[in-house]
Amino acid sequence: LQWSSPPEAMERFKSQEIWFPPPQFYEFCRLCKFPSLRELREFSSARALEGCERWMPVMLSAADGFIQLLPGDELYPEDPDYTGEKKIVMSTEKKVEDLMKEGGIFHRIVIKNINNLAIYVNIPAKYKHINPLMINCDNSDYNSRL
């Protein structure tokens, strides 16, 4: 067990000392937006009654990786499978880089491999929440269209 600040934890993730699944990676990227625990507490108190949104990431399998699509992304389905009963599989022969260059409205986690994640968000967060810090663990630059 080791205590780390969110930026320290993200650096350890990038150097492959530790690993987080994509949902925790996303939340650590949100926490990186707050320089102090006091500011996080103030933010949390201020937006506590605003509500929240139910999320279900939808996995898109690409030729060279995966993209977890999140609500608001242009590729996110209108009727996501919240229960897993529909067994929807989204796939494409396109490469992740091509999908990123073609896209314009992003709320996604790009997964090249287990240690190579990146978050891309260019939509406003709902319910006065905060978008995550966009972190890319492999230094690819898909920001040219953001």
C-alpha positions as a printed NumPy array, in Angstrom:
array([[  0.   ,   0.   ,   0.   ],
       [  1.35 ,   3.412,  -0.931],
       [ -0.204,   6.855,  -0.676],
       [  0.236,   8.955,  -3.81 ],
       [ -1.28 ,  12.151,  -5.067],
       [ -3.289,  11.731,  -8.285],
       [ -0.482,  13.233, -10.443],
       [  2.059,  10.934,  -8.762],
       [ -0.203,   7.925,  -9.327],
       [ -0.569,   8.849, -13.001],
       [  3.203,   9.127, -13.381],
       [  3.592,   5.693, -11.803],
       [  0.953,   4.364, -14.217],
       [  2.777,   5.881, -17.209],
       [  6.05 ,   4.291, -16.076],
       [  4.201,   0.95 , -15.652],
       [  4.938,   0.712, -11.924],
       [  1.215,   0.347, -11.237],
       [ -1.888,  -0.305, -13.307],
       [ -5.46 ,   1.023, -13.182],
       [ -8.422,  -0.29 , -15.154],
       [ -9.918,   2.325, -17.534],
       [-12.666,   3.569, -15.153],
       [-10.135,   4.272, -12.401],
       [ -7.718,   5.794, -14.935],
       [-10.532,   8.165, -15.963],
       [-11.272,   9.136, -12.355],
       [ -7.591,   9.687, -11.523],
       [ -7.461,  12.009, -14.542],
       [-10.394,  13.919, -13.045],
       [ -8.686,  14.109,  -9.673],
       [ -5.573,  15.55 , -11.349],
       [ -7.613,  18.714, -12.007],
       [ -7.613,  19.515,  -8.271],
       [ -4.309,  20.77 ,  -6.846],
       [ -5.412,  20.205,  -3.256],
       [ -7.806,  18.119,  -1.202],
       [ -9.437,  21.364,  -0.047],
       [-10.281,  22.314,  -3.65 ],
       [-11.683,  18.838,  -4.32 ],
       [-13.835,  19.073,  -1.193],
       [-15.117,  22.533,  -2.231],
       [-15.93 ,  21.29 ,  -5.728],
       [-17.697,  18.201,  -4.375],
       [-19.773,  20.217,  -1.936],
       [-20.752,  22.759,  -4.584],
       [-22.018,  20.183,  -7.094],
       [-23.346,  17.526,  -4.704],
       [-27.031,  18.219,  -5.424],
       [-26.664,  18.567,  -9.205],
       [-27.264,  14.908,  -9.963],
       [-25.336,  12.357, -11.931],
       [-25.537,  10.413, -15.139],
       [-25.643,   6.642, -15.551],
       [-22.773,   5.533, -17.728],
       [-22.019,   2.37 , -19.574],
       [-18.836,   2.387, -21.621],
       [-19.27 ,   0.793, -25.015],
       [-16.244,  -1.005, -26.387],
       [-15.288,  -0.45 , -30.011],
       [-12.715,  -2.916, -31.292],
       [-10.38 ,  -1.383, -33.894],
       [ -7.66 ,  -2.988, -35.999],
       [ -4.892,  -2.014, -33.571],
       [ -6.619,  -1.39 , -30.246],
       [ -9.874,  -0.531, -28.533],
       [-11.859,   2.586, -27.78 ],
       [-14.178,   2.805, -24.813],
       [-16.924,   5.137, -25.97 ],
       [-18.635,   7.21 , -23.28 ],
       [-21.895,   9.19 , -23.335],
       [-21.713,  12.202, -25.635],
       [-19.108,  10.719, -27.981],
       [-20.223,  10.827, -31.609],
       [-19.846,   7.032, -31.9  ],
       [-21.703,   6.253, -28.659],
       [-24.889,   4.289, -29.468],
       [-28.3  ,   5.862, -28.829],
       [-29.43 ,   2.799, -26.882],
       [-26.414,   1.34 , -25.043],
       [-26.599,  -2.135, -23.545],
       [-26.8  ,  -1.32 , -19.808],
       [-27.372,  -4.934, -18.762],
       [-25.101,  -6.901, -21.09 ],
       [-28.053,  -8.935, -22.351],
       [-27.845,  -7.685, -25.946],
       [-24.209,  -8.729, -26.336],
       [-23.539,  -5.829, -28.71 ],
       [-20.082,  -5.973, -30.246],
       [-18.868,  -2.906, -32.106],
       [-15.877,  -3.399, -34.356],
       [-14.121,  -1.84 , -37.315],
       [-11.177,  -2.649, -39.539],
       [ -9.961,   0.944, -39.174],
       [ -6.993,   1.8  , -36.997],
       [ -7.415,   3.863, -33.835],
       [ -5.444,   6.729, -35.376],
       [ -7.829,   6.863, -38.37 ],
       [-10.891,   6.845, -36.111],
       [ -9.402,   9.707, -34.106],
       [ -8.543,  11.755, -37.18 ],
       [-12.022,  11.245, -38.67 ],
       [-13.827,  12.119, -35.456],
       [-14.828,  15.449, -34.041],
       [-16.868,  14.91 , -30.869],
       [-14.915,  12.891, -28.33 ],
       [-15.623,  11.367, -24.951],
       [-13.512,   8.244, -25.051],
       [-10.686,   6.215, -23.637],
       [ -8.3  ,   4.887, -26.271],
       [ -6.697,   1.576, -25.313],
       [ -3.693,   0.514, -27.394],
       [ -2.693,  -2.096, -24.801],
       [ -3.069,  -2.666, -21.068],
       [ -0.479,   0.016, -20.198],
       [ -1.217,   2.427, -23.001],
       [ -4.382,   4.443, -22.355],
       [ -5.405,   7.919, -23.412],
       [ -8.44 ,  10.054, -22.635],
       [ -9.967,  12.423, -25.163],
       [-12.86 ,  14.682, -24.188],
       [-14.045,  17.789, -26.006],
       [-17.634,  17.974, -24.785],
       [-18.876,  19.814, -21.697],
       [-19.401,  17.7  , -18.604],
       [-22.989,  17.323, -17.436],
       [-24.36 ,  18.222, -14.02 ],
       [-21.613,  20.759, -13.321],
       [-19.086,  17.949, -13.171],
       [-15.524,  18.274, -14.385],
       [-13.924,  16.601, -17.359],
       [-10.751,  14.616, -16.803],
       [ -7.314,  15.892, -17.613],
       [ -6.566,  14.502, -21.058],
       [ -3.604,  12.212, -20.565],
       [ -1.986,  10.159, -23.287],
       [  0.42 ,   7.452, -22.167],
       [  2.013,   6.85 , -25.588],
       [  2.558,  10.446, -26.768],
       [  0.383,  10.076, -29.897],
       [ -1.128,  13.42 , -30.768],
       [ -4.783,  13.224, -31.764],
       [ -5.447,  16.723, -30.41 ],
       [ -5.084,  18.489, -33.753],
       [ -8.858,  18.306, -34.283],
       [ -9.889,  19.058, -30.699]])
